[in-house]
């Protein structure tokens, strides 16, 4: 799984066809969750009428989390 190779977070920037900013947010979060990520935030969204440019962040570890790889665990 990719999560074992990411230290903090994974950012994805793309363009989604959406009728509103809220629809783009919902689609983006749904897309990231379909990839298996549980902790997802919308970092940036800009709707331009028929599509939205969006940047999403999937957190593997948030600041202050205990890194499993430090103590030799198999992962989160």
N, CA, C and O atoms as a CHARMM CRD file, in Angstrom:
* protein
*
  304
    1    1 UNK  N      0.83900  -1.18800   0.00000 PROA 1      0.00000
    2    1 UNK  CA     0.00000   0.00000   0.00000 PROA 1      0.00000
    3    1 UNK  C      0.87600   1.23900   0.00000 PROA 1      0.00000
    4    1 UNK  O      1.93600   1.25600   0.62500 PROA 1      0.00000
    5    2 UNK  N      0.44000   2.26500  -0.69100 PROA 2      0.00000
    6    2 UNK  CA     1.20600   3.50700  -0.80500 PROA 2      0.00000
    7    2 UNK  C      1.42500   4.16400   0.55700 PROA 2      0.00000
    8    2 UNK  O      2.40700   4.88400   0.74300 PROA 2      0.00000
    9    3 UNK  N      0.53300   3.92900   1.50000 PROA 3      0.00000
   10    3 UNK  CA     0.62100   4.57800   2.80900 PROA 3      0.00000
   11    3 UNK  C      1.92800   4.25700   3.52500 PROA 3      0.00000
   12    3 UNK  O      2.38900   5.05800   4.33900 PROA 3      0.00000
   13    4 UNK  N      2.52900   3.11900   3.24700 PROA 4      0.00000
   14    4 UNK  CA     3.77900   2.74200   3.90300 PROA 4      0.00000
   15    4 UNK  C      4.96700   3.52900   3.36500 PROA 4      0.00000
   16    4 UNK  O      6.05500   3.47100   3.93800 PROA 4      0.00000
   17    5 UNK  N      4.77500   4.26900   2.26300 PROA 5      0.00000
   18    5 UNK  CA     5.85600   5.00400   1.64400 PROA 5      0.00000
   19    5 UNK  C      5.68900   6.51900   1.73800 PROA 5      0.00000
   20    5 UNK  O      6.55600   7.25900   1.27400 PROA 5      0.00000
   21    6 UNK  N      4.60500   6.98700   2.32100 PROA 6      0.00000
   22    6 UNK  CA     4.34200   8.41900   2.46400 PROA 6      0.00000
   23    6 UNK  C      4.55600   8.81100   3.91500 PROA 6      0.00000
   24    6 UNK  O      3.98300   8.19600   4.81400 PROA 6      0.00000
   25    7 UNK  N      5.37200   9.82700   4.15200 PROA 7      0.00000
   26    7 UNK  CA     5.68200  10.21400   5.52500 PROA 7      0.00000
   27    7 UNK  C      4.54300  11.01000   6.15000 PROA 7      0.00000
   28    7 UNK  O      4.12700  10.69400   7.26500 PROA 7      0.00000
   29    8 UNK  N      4.03300  12.01700   5.48200 PROA 8      0.00000
   30    8 UNK  CA     3.01500  12.88400   6.08800 PROA 8      0.00000
   31    8 UNK  C      1.69500  12.89400   5.33800 PROA 8      0.00000
   32    8 UNK  O      0.66800  12.47600   5.87300 PROA 8      0.00000
   33    9 UNK  N      1.72000  13.36700   4.10700 PROA 9      0.00000
   34    9 UNK  CA     0.47100  13.54700   3.37300 PROA 9      0.00000
   35    9 UNK  C      0.73400  13.43200   1.87500 PROA 9      0.00000
   36    9 UNK  O      1.87300  13.49500   1.41300 PROA 9      0.00000
   37   10 UNK  N     -0.34400  13.26400   1.14600 PROA 10     0.00000
   38   10 UNK  CA    -0.28500  13.17900  -0.30900 PROA 10     0.00000
   39   10 UNK  C     -1.23200  14.23500  -0.86700 PROA 10     0.00000
   40   10 UNK  O     -2.41600  14.25100  -0.53100 PROA 10     0.00000
   41   11 UNK  N     -0.71000  15.12000  -1.72100 PROA 11     0.00000
   42   11 UNK  CA    -1.53700  16.13800  -2.35700 PROA 11     0.00000
   43   11 UNK  C     -1.84100  15.72300  -3.78900 PROA 11     0.00000
   44   11 UNK  O     -0.97600  15.21500  -4.50200 PROA 11     0.00000
   45   12 UNK  N     -3.09000  15.94900  -4.19700 PROA 12     0.00000
   46   12 UNK  CA    -3.51900  15.69500  -5.56600 PROA 12     0.00000
   47   12 UNK  C     -4.19400  16.96300  -6.06500 PROA 12     0.00000
   48   12 UNK  O     -5.09900  17.48500  -5.41600 PROA 12     0.00000
   49   13 UNK  N     -3.75200  17.46000  -7.22400 PROA 13     0.00000
   50   13 UNK  CA    -4.39200  18.61900  -7.83400 PROA 13     0.00000
   51   13 UNK  C     -4.92600  18.18900  -9.18900 PROA 13     0.00000
   52   13 UNK  O     -4.21200  17.57900  -9.98400 PROA 13     0.00000
   53   14 UNK  N     -6.20300  18.51700  -9.45000 PROA 14     0.00000
   54   14 UNK  CA    -6.83700  18.09500 -10.69100 PROA 14     0.00000
   55   14 UNK  C     -7.96100  19.06800 -11.03300 PROA 14     0.00000
   56   14 UNK  O     -8.21900  20.02300 -10.30000 PROA 14     0.00000
   57   15 UNK  N     -8.61400  18.81500 -12.14200 PROA 15     0.00000
   58   15 UNK  CA    -9.79900  19.56900 -12.54600 PROA 15     0.00000
   59   15 UNK  C    -10.96600  18.60200 -12.62400 PROA 15     0.00000
   60   15 UNK  O    -10.87000  17.54400 -13.24600 PROA 15     0.00000
   61   16 UNK  N    -12.06000  18.97300 -11.99300 PROA 16     0.00000
   62   16 UNK  CA   -13.26300  18.14500 -11.98300 PROA 16     0.00000
   63   16 UNK  C    -14.41100  18.90000 -12.63800 PROA 16     0.00000
   64   16 UNK  O    -14.58200  20.09600 -12.40200 PROA 16     0.00000
   65   17 UNK  N    -15.19500  18.21400 -13.45500 PROA 17     0.00000
   66   17 UNK  CA   -16.41300  18.81100 -13.98500 PROA 17     0.00000
   67   17 UNK  C    -17.42000  18.87600 -12.84500 PROA 17     0.00000
   68   17 UNK  O    -17.75400  17.85500 -12.24400 PROA 17     0.00000
   69   18 UNK  N    -17.90100  20.07500 -12.55000 PROA 18     0.00000
   70   18 UNK  CA   -18.82100  20.25700 -11.43200 PROA 18     0.00000
   71   18 UNK  C    -19.64900  21.51400 -11.65700 PROA 18     0.00000
   72   18 UNK  O    -19.17600  22.48600 -12.24500 PROA 18     0.00000
   73   19 UNK  N    -20.88700  21.48100 -11.18400 PROA 19     0.00000
   74   19 UNK  CA   -21.78800  22.61500 -11.36200 PROA 19     0.00000
   75   19 UNK  C    -21.59800  23.68500 -10.29200 PROA 19     0.00000
   76   19 UNK  O    -22.06600  24.81300 -10.44700 PROA 19     0.00000
   77   20 UNK  N    -20.90600  23.32900  -9.19800 PROA 20     0.00000
   78   20 UNK  CA   -20.68200  24.29600  -8.12800 PROA 20     0.00000
   79   20 UNK  C    -19.40600  23.93700  -7.37300 PROA 20     0.00000
   80   20 UNK  O    -18.85700  22.84700  -7.53100 PROA 20     0.00000
   81   21 UNK  N    -18.95300  24.86700  -6.56000 PROA 21     0.00000
   82   21 UNK  CA   -17.78700  24.62200  -5.71700 PROA 21     0.00000
   83   21 UNK  C    -18.06100  23.48500  -4.72800 PROA 21     0.00000
   84   21 UNK  O    -17.19600  22.64400  -4.48500 PROA 21     0.00000
   85   22 UNK  N    -19.25500  23.46800  -4.16800 PROA 22     0.00000
   86   22 UNK  CA   -19.60100  22.41900  -3.20200 PROA 22     0.00000
   87   22 UNK  C    -19.61200  21.04700  -3.86000 PROA 22     0.00000
   88   22 UNK  O    -19.14700  20.07300  -3.26800 PROA 22     0.00000
   89   23 UNK  N    -20.13800  20.96100  -5.08200 PROA 23     0.00000
   90   23 UNK  CA   -20.13300  19.67500  -5.78300 PROA 23     0.00000
   91   23 UNK  C    -18.69900  19.21300  -6.03500 PROA 23     0.00000
   92   23 UNK  O    -18.39900  18.02700  -5.90300 PROA 23     0.00000
   93   24 UNK  N    -17.81500  20.14000  -6.39500 PROA 24     0.00000
   94   24 UNK  CA   -16.41400  19.79500  -6.61700 PROA 24     0.00000
   95   24 UNK  C    -15.77700  19.27400  -5.32700 PROA 24     0.00000
   96   24 UNK  O    -15.03900  18.29000  -5.35400 PROA 24     0.00000
   97   25 UNK  N    -16.06000  19.93000  -4.20300 PROA 25     0.00000
   98   25 UNK  CA   -15.54000  19.47300  -2.90500 PROA 25     0.00000
   99   25 UNK  C    -16.01600  18.04900  -2.61100 PROA 25     0.00000
  100   25 UNK  O    -15.22600  17.18200  -2.23900 PROA 25     0.00000
  101   26 UNK  N    -17.30200  17.82500  -2.78200 PROA 26     0.00000
  102   26 UNK  CA   -17.87400  16.50100  -2.50300 PROA 26     0.00000
  103   26 UNK  C    -17.27200  15.42800  -3.41000 PROA 26     0.00000
  104   26 UNK  O    -16.92400  14.34100  -2.95000 PROA 26     0.00000
  105   27 UNK  N    -17.15100  15.74300  -4.70400 PROA 27     0.00000
  106   27 UNK  CA   -16.56900  14.79200  -5.65200 PROA 27     0.00000
  107   27 UNK  C    -15.10300  14.50000  -5.32800 PROA 27     0.00000
  108   27 UNK  O    -14.65900  13.35400  -5.39700 PROA 27     0.00000
  109   28 UNK  N    -14.36300  15.54300  -4.97600 PROA 28     0.00000
  110   28 UNK  CA   -12.94700  15.37000  -4.65500 PROA 28     0.00000
  111   28 UNK  C    -12.73800  14.49100  -3.43300 PROA 28     0.00000
  112   28 UNK  O    -11.89300  13.59500  -3.44400 PROA 28     0.00000
  113   29 UNK  N    -13.50000  14.74400  -2.38700 PROA 29     0.00000
  114   29 UNK  CA   -13.38500  13.93100  -1.17500 PROA 29     0.00000
  115   29 UNK  C    -13.80300  12.49600  -1.46000 PROA 29     0.00000
  116   29 UNK  O    -13.15600  11.55400  -1.00400 PROA 29     0.00000
  117   30 UNK  N    -14.87200  12.33300  -2.20500 PROA 30     0.00000
  118   30 UNK  CA   -15.33300  10.98500  -2.58100 PROA 30     0.00000
  119   30 UNK  C    -14.26000  10.25400  -3.39300 PROA 30     0.00000
  120   30 UNK  O    -14.03300   9.06200  -3.18800 PROA 30     0.00000
  121   31 UNK  N    -13.60400  10.96100  -4.30900 PROA 31     0.00000
  122   31 UNK  CA   -12.55500  10.35700  -5.11900 PROA 31     0.00000
  123   31 UNK  C    -11.39200   9.87800  -4.24800 PROA 31     0.00000
  124   31 UNK  O    -10.92100   8.75100  -4.40500 PROA 31     0.00000
  125   32 UNK  N    -10.93100  10.72800  -3.33500 PROA 32     0.00000
  126   32 UNK  CA    -9.80000  10.35200  -2.47800 PROA 32     0.00000
  127   32 UNK  C    -10.16400   9.17900  -1.56500 PROA 32     0.00000
  128   32 UNK  O     -9.34400   8.29400  -1.32400 PROA 32     0.00000
  129   33 UNK  N    -11.38800   9.18300  -1.06500 PROA 33     0.00000
  130   33 UNK  CA   -11.81600   8.05800  -0.21400 PROA 33     0.00000
  131   33 UNK  C    -11.91400   6.76900  -1.02000 PROA 33     0.00000
  132   33 UNK  O    -11.66500   5.68600  -0.49000 PROA 33     0.00000
  133   34 UNK  N    -12.27700   6.87700  -2.30600 PROA 34     0.00000
  134   34 UNK  CA   -12.32800   5.67800  -3.14700 PROA 34     0.00000
  135   34 UNK  C    -10.93000   5.10200  -3.37300 PROA 34     0.00000
  136   34 UNK  O    -10.79200   3.92200  -3.69500 PROA 34     0.00000
  137   35 UNK  N     -9.89700   5.92400  -3.20900 PROA 35     0.00000
  138   35 UNK  CA    -8.51100   5.46300  -3.29900 PROA 35     0.00000
  139   35 UNK  C     -8.05400   4.80500  -2.00000 PROA 35     0.00000
  140   35 UNK  O     -6.94900   4.26600  -1.93200 PROA 35     0.00000
  141   36 UNK  N     -8.90400   4.84600  -0.96200 PROA 36     0.00000
  142   36 UNK  CA    -8.56600   4.20300   0.30200 PROA 36     0.00000
  143   36 UNK  C     -8.10500   5.14100   1.39900 PROA 36     0.00000
  144   36 UNK  O     -7.76100   4.68200   2.48800 PROA 36     0.00000
  145   37 UNK  N     -8.08700   6.44000   1.14500 PROA 37     0.00000
  146   37 UNK  CA    -7.66400   7.40200   2.16100 PROA 37     0.00000
  147   37 UNK  C     -8.85100   7.76800   3.04700 PROA 37     0.00000
  148   37 UNK  O     -9.95400   8.00200   2.55200 PROA 37     0.00000
  149   38 UNK  N     -8.62300   7.81700   4.35600 PROA 38     0.00000
  150   38 UNK  CA    -9.70200   8.09600   5.29900 PROA 38     0.00000
  151   38 UNK  C     -9.71900   9.54400   5.76800 PROA 38     0.00000
  152   38 UNK  O    -10.78500  10.08900   6.05600 PROA 38     0.00000
  153   39 UNK  N     -8.55100  10.17300   5.84900 PROA 39     0.00000
  154   39 UNK  CA    -8.42100  11.53100   6.38000 PROA 39     0.00000
  155   39 UNK  C     -8.08200  12.46700   5.22300 PROA 39     0.00000
  156   39 UNK  O     -6.92700  12.54500   4.80500 PROA 39     0.00000
  157   40 UNK  N     -9.08500  13.17800   4.70500 PROA 40     0.00000
  158   40 UNK  CA    -8.93000  13.99100   3.49800 PROA 40     0.00000
  159   40 UNK  C     -9.41800  15.41300   3.75900 PROA 40     0.00000
  160   40 UNK  O    -10.44800  15.61400   4.40300 PROA 40     0.00000
  161   41 UNK  N     -8.67700  16.39400   3.25800 PROA 41     0.00000
  162   41 UNK  CA    -9.08100  17.80300   3.31600 PROA 41     0.00000
  163   41 UNK  C     -9.03900  18.40600   1.92300 PROA 41     0.00000
  164   41 UNK  O     -8.25500  17.97900   1.07500 PROA 41     0.00000
  165   42 UNK  N     -9.88600  19.39800   1.69200 PROA 42     0.00000
  166   42 UNK  CA    -9.81200  20.20500   0.48000 PROA 42     0.00000
  167   42 UNK  C     -8.92300  21.39800   0.82300 PROA 42     0.00000
  168   42 UNK  O     -9.25300  22.19200   1.70300 PROA 42     0.00000
  169   43 UNK  N     -7.79900  21.51900   0.12600 PROA 43     0.00000
  170   43 UNK  CA    -6.84800  22.58500   0.38800 PROA 43     0.00000
  171   43 UNK  C     -7.20600  23.83400  -0.41600 PROA 43     0.00000
  172   43 UNK  O     -7.06400  24.95600   0.07200 PROA 43     0.00000
  173   44 UNK  N     -7.66700  23.63500  -1.64000 PROA 44     0.00000
  174   44 UNK  CA    -7.96500  24.75600  -2.53700 PROA 44     0.00000
  175   44 UNK  C     -9.02000  24.30900  -3.53600 PROA 44     0.00000
  176   44 UNK  O     -8.98200  23.17900  -4.02200 PROA 44     0.00000
  177   45 UNK  N     -9.96000  25.19500  -3.84200 PROA 45     0.00000
  178   45 UNK  CA   -10.92300  24.93500  -4.91700 PROA 45     0.00000
  179   45 UNK  C    -11.28000  26.25800  -5.57800 PROA 45     0.00000
  180   45 UNK  O    -11.51700  27.26300  -4.90800 PROA 45     0.00000
  181   46 UNK  N    -11.31300  26.23700  -6.91600 PROA 46     0.00000
  182   46 UNK  CA   -11.66600  27.42700  -7.69900 PROA 46     0.00000
  183   46 UNK  C    -12.61800  26.98700  -8.79900 PROA 46     0.00000
  184   46 UNK  O    -12.21300  26.30600  -9.74200 PROA 46     0.00000
  185   47 UNK  N    -13.88300  27.37400  -8.67800 PROA 47     0.00000
  186   47 UNK  CA   -14.90700  26.99500  -9.65400 PROA 47     0.00000
  187   47 UNK  C    -14.98100  28.07000 -10.72700 PROA 47     0.00000
  188   47 UNK  O    -14.94700  29.26200 -10.42200 PROA 47     0.00000
  189   48 UNK  N    -15.08300  27.64200 -12.00600 PROA 48     0.00000
  190   48 UNK  CA   -15.10300  28.62100 -13.09700 PROA 48     0.00000
  191   48 UNK  C    -16.31000  28.48700 -14.01600 PROA 48     0.00000
  192   48 UNK  O    -16.23100  28.86200 -15.18500 PROA 48     0.00000
  193   49 UNK  N    -17.40200  27.97200 -13.52600 PROA 49     0.00000
  194   49 UNK  CA   -18.61500  27.89900 -14.32600 PROA 49     0.00000
  195   49 UNK  C    -19.03300  26.48800 -14.68400 PROA 49     0.00000
  196   49 UNK  O    -20.18600  26.11600 -14.46600 PROA 49     0.00000
  197   50 UNK  N    -18.12400  25.69400 -15.22700 PROA 50     0.00000
  198   50 UNK  CA   -18.46800  24.31400 -15.58400 PROA 50     0.00000
  199   50 UNK  C    -17.51300  23.29300 -14.97200 PROA 50     0.00000
  200   50 UNK  O    -17.78400  22.09200 -14.99100 PROA 50     0.00000
  201   51 UNK  N    -16.40500  23.77000 -14.43500 PROA 51     0.00000
  202   51 UNK  CA   -15.41100  22.87600 -13.84500 PROA 51     0.00000
  203   51 UNK  C    -14.76000  23.56700 -12.65100 PROA 51     0.00000
  204   51 UNK  O    -14.94400  24.76400 -12.42900 PROA 51     0.00000
  205   52 UNK  N    -14.00400  22.79500 -11.89500 PROA 52     0.00000
  206   52 UNK  CA   -13.31800  23.36500 -10.73800 PROA 52     0.00000
  207   52 UNK  C    -11.90600  22.81000 -10.66800 PROA 52     0.00000
  208   52 UNK  O    -11.67900  21.60800 -10.80200 PROA 52     0.00000
  209   53 UNK  N    -10.97300  23.71000 -10.45500 PROA 53     0.00000
  210   53 UNK  CA    -9.60400  23.30500 -10.14800 PROA 53     0.00000
  211   53 UNK  C     -9.57200  23.05100  -8.65200 PROA 53     0.00000
  212   53 UNK  O    -10.01400  23.89400  -7.87000 PROA 53     0.00000
  213   54 UNK  N     -9.05100  21.89600  -8.24300 PROA 54     0.00000
  214   54 UNK  CA    -9.12600  21.51600  -6.83800 PROA 54     0.00000
  215   54 UNK  C     -7.83100  20.83800  -6.40300 PROA 54     0.00000
  216   54 UNK  O     -7.23900  20.05800  -7.14900 PROA 54     0.00000
  217   55 UNK  N     -7.40500  21.15000  -5.18300 PROA 55     0.00000
  218   55 UNK  CA    -6.25500  20.48000  -4.57000 PROA 55     0.00000
  219   55 UNK  C     -6.74100  19.79400  -3.29900 PROA 55     0.00000
  220   55 UNK  O     -7.34700  20.41600  -2.42600 PROA 55     0.00000
  221   56 UNK  N     -6.46100  18.50400  -3.22200 PROA 56     0.00000
  222   56 UNK  CA    -6.90000  17.68400  -2.08900 PROA 56     0.00000
  223   56 UNK  C     -5.67900  17.13600  -1.37000 PROA 56     0.00000
  224   56 UNK  O     -4.65800  16.84900  -1.99500 PROA 56     0.00000
  225   57 UNK  N     -5.78500  16.99300  -0.06500 PROA 57     0.00000
  226   57 UNK  CA    -4.69200  16.43700   0.73600 PROA 57     0.00000
  227   57 UNK  C     -5.20700  15.25000   1.53400 PROA 57     0.00000
  228   57 UNK  O     -6.15800  15.36500   2.30600 PROA 57     0.00000
  229   58 UNK  N     -4.56000  14.10700   1.33200 PROA 58     0.00000
  230   58 UNK  CA    -4.85700  12.90400   2.10100 PROA 58     0.00000
  231   58 UNK  C     -3.75700  12.75100   3.14300 PROA 58     0.00000
  232   58 UNK  O     -2.58400  12.58400   2.80700 PROA 58     0.00000
  233   59 UNK  N     -4.14800  12.81100   4.40200 PROA 59     0.00000
  234   59 UNK  CA    -3.16100  12.69300   5.48500 PROA 59     0.00000
  235   59 UNK  C     -2.93100  11.23000   5.83100 PROA 59     0.00000
  236   59 UNK  O     -3.87400  10.46900   6.04900 PROA 59     0.00000
  237   60 UNK  N     -1.68300  10.86000   5.87800 PROA 60     0.00000
  238   60 UNK  CA    -1.28300   9.56300   6.40000 PROA 60     0.00000
  239   60 UNK  C     -0.95600   9.76000   7.87700 PROA 60     0.00000
  240   60 UNK  O     -1.38900   8.98400   8.72900 PROA 60     0.00000
  241   61 UNK  N     -0.19300  10.80100   8.16600 PROA 61     0.00000
  242   61 UNK  CA     0.11400  11.21900   9.53200 PROA 61     0.00000
  243   61 UNK  C     -0.08100  12.72500   9.61800 PROA 61     0.00000
  244   61 UNK  O      0.47500  13.46700   8.80800 PROA 61     0.00000
  245   62 UNK  N     -0.85700  13.18200  10.57900 PROA 62     0.00000
  246   62 UNK  CA    -0.99100  14.60900  10.84100 PROA 62     0.00000
  247   62 UNK  C      0.11700  15.03900  11.80000 PROA 62     0.00000
  248   62 UNK  O      0.68000  14.20300  12.50600 PROA 62     0.00000
  249   63 UNK  N      0.43700  16.33500  11.83100 PROA 63     0.00000
  250   63 UNK  CA     1.46300  16.78600  12.77000 PROA 63     0.00000
  251   63 UNK  C      1.13200  16.34100  14.19900 PROA 63     0.00000
  252   63 UNK  O      0.00800  16.51200  14.67100 PROA 63     0.00000
  253   64 UNK  N      2.11600  15.77600  14.86400 PROA 64     0.00000
  254   64 UNK  CA     1.92400  15.29900  16.23000 PROA 64     0.00000
  255   64 UNK  C      1.53300  13.83800  16.33900 PROA 64     0.00000
  256   64 UNK  O      1.54700  13.27600  17.43400 PROA 64     0.00000
  257   65 UNK  N      1.18200  13.20800  15.21400 PROA 65     0.00000
  258   65 UNK  CA     0.86800  11.77300  15.22800 PROA 65     0.00000
  259   65 UNK  C      2.12300  10.97000  15.54400 PROA 65     0.00000
  260   65 UNK  O      3.24000  11.43700  15.32400 PROA 65     0.00000
  261   66 UNK  N      1.93400   9.77700  16.05300 PROA 66     0.00000
  262   66 UNK  CA     3.04800   8.84500  16.29400 PROA 66     0.00000
  263   66 UNK  C      3.36900   8.11600  14.99500 PROA 66     0.00000
  264   66 UNK  O      2.51400   7.42800  14.43900 PROA 66     0.00000
  265   67 UNK  N      4.59300   8.26500  14.51400 PROA 67     0.00000
  266   67 UNK  CA     5.01700   7.56100  13.30500 PROA 67     0.00000
  267   67 UNK  C      5.26200   6.09800  13.64000 PROA 67     0.00000
  268   67 UNK  O      6.08900   5.78400  14.49700 PROA 67     0.00000
  269   68 UNK  N      4.54500   5.20000  12.96500 PROA 68     0.00000
  270   68 UNK  CA     4.71100   3.77300  13.21000 PROA 68     0.00000
  271   68 UNK  C      6.07500   3.26100  12.80900 PROA 68     0.00000
  272   68 UNK  O      6.59900   2.33900  13.43400 PROA 68     0.00000
  273   69 UNK  N      6.65800   3.84400  11.77500 PROA 69     0.00000
  274   69 UNK  CA     7.94200   3.35300  11.29200 PROA 69     0.00000
  275   69 UNK  C      9.07500   3.68200  12.25100 PROA 69     0.00000
  276   69 UNK  O     10.13400   3.06000  12.17300 PROA 69     0.00000
  277   70 UNK  N      8.88700   4.64400  13.15800 PROA 70     0.00000
  278   70 UNK  CA     9.92300   4.99300  14.12300 PROA 70     0.00000
  279   70 UNK  C     10.12400   3.87000  15.12500 PROA 70     0.00000
  280   70 UNK  O     11.26000   3.55300  15.48100 PROA 70     0.00000
  281   71 UNK  N      9.03000   3.26000  15.58600 PROA 71     0.00000
  282   71 UNK  CA     9.15600   2.19500  16.58200 PROA 71     0.00000
  283   71 UNK  C      9.13200   0.79300  15.96700 PROA 71     0.00000
  284   71 UNK  O      9.06500  -0.19900  16.69200 PROA 71     0.00000
  285   72 UNK  N      9.18700   0.70800  14.62400 PROA 72     0.00000
  286   72 UNK  CA     9.27700  -0.58700  13.96200 PROA 72     0.00000
  287   72 UNK  C      7.94900  -1.26100  13.68900 PROA 72     0.00000
  288   72 UNK  O      7.93800  -2.42000  13.27500 PROA 72     0.00000
  289   73 UNK  N      6.84000  -0.59400  13.90100 PROA 73     0.00000
  290   73 UNK  CA     5.52500  -1.18100  13.60500 PROA 73     0.00000
  291   73 UNK  C      5.33700  -1.34200  12.10400 PROA 73     0.00000
  292   73 UNK  O      6.09500  -0.77900  11.31400 PROA 73     0.00000
  293   74 UNK  N      4.33800  -2.10400  11.71800 PROA 74     0.00000
  294   74 UNK  CA     4.09000  -2.37300  10.30100 PROA 74     0.00000
  295   74 UNK  C      3.41500  -1.22700   9.56100 PROA 74     0.00000
  296   74 UNK  O      3.42000  -1.22800   8.33000 PROA 74     0.00000
  297   75 UNK  N      2.85500  -0.28200  10.22800 PROA 75     0.00000
  298   75 UNK  CA     2.17700   0.82500   9.56000 PROA 75     0.00000
  299   75 UNK  C      0.86600   1.12100  10.23500 PROA 75     0.00000
  300   75 UNK  O      0.43600   0.42100  11.15100 PROA 75     0.00000
  301   76 UNK  N      0.24900   2.16300   9.76300 PROA 76     0.00000
  302   76 UNK  CA    -0.97900   2.66400  10.37200 PROA 76     0.00000
  303   76 UNK  C     -2.15300   1.78400  10.07300 PROA 76     0.00000
  304   76 UNK  O     -3.26600   2.06800  10.51400 PROA 76     0.00000
